[in-house]
C-alpha cells in the first residue's frame, strides 16, 4: 500500500511507522530487493530516501520530530503511514506516537493501515485518536487459502498436543514451508520452545535478530519452529 506511491514520477518521501523492529527490518529488506530507495531512520540520521521506515519507539523522539519538520519545510514530505494501526487499541506506545505525529499539524495525508480493525470498534478507534472526518477504504479480508480448525483441550494437555500437531504437520511440510506456534506469554513461549527443541522469538529474547532470518531461509539445522510470545 505504500510501495506503489514511491514509484510514481516526482514522488518525494513517504514515512512509514512500524510497531515492531522485526517488521521494520523485513519491510526494509523487501523494498531494497524491489530496487526502491529505502532507509531505516535512527537518531542522528539526516539522509533522505523515497521511503523512510522507523520503529514506533523512535517516532516520539525530538530528533525525529526535527527530521520530519525538515522534510516538510523543504517540501520533500508526501505522506505519513502508520502500519498495523489497530495496535492503538492495545499498545499505549503506538497510540502516543500516532498522537504526536498527528498533532504536528503537517498538511500531508496520514494513512492508517490495518487488516484487523473490525467495523464494530471503528468509532472507538476514531475517538482514541481524535480523528475527524476520516475516509475509509475497505477491501475483503477473507482468504480462501486459510482455514481455522479449533480444537479444545485441558491446560495440562495443551503443550503435549501442540507438539503432536507440529510433528504431524512436519510430515507434509514442503521445502519452502514453515511452522509458527504462537503463545500467549513469554513464559509459555520459552517452555514450548524447549519441548519442541526449536528457536523462539519474543520481545525480550536477545537472539531474535539472527534467529528470524535463519528461520525464514531454512538454514537453521533441526530447529523447525519459532514460538512467538509477543
ABEGO torsion letter per residue (X at the ends): XAAAAAABBGBBBBBBBBABAAAAAAAAAAAAAAGBBBBBBBBGBABBBABBBBBAAAAABAAAAAAAAAAAAAGABABBBBBGAAAAAABAAAAAAAAAAAAAGBBBBBBBBBAABBAAAAAAAAAAAGBBGBBBBBBBABBAABBBBBBBBBAAAAAAAAAAAAAAAAAABBAABBBBBBBABAAAAAAAAAAAGBBBBBAABAAAAAAAAAAAAGBAEABABBBBAX
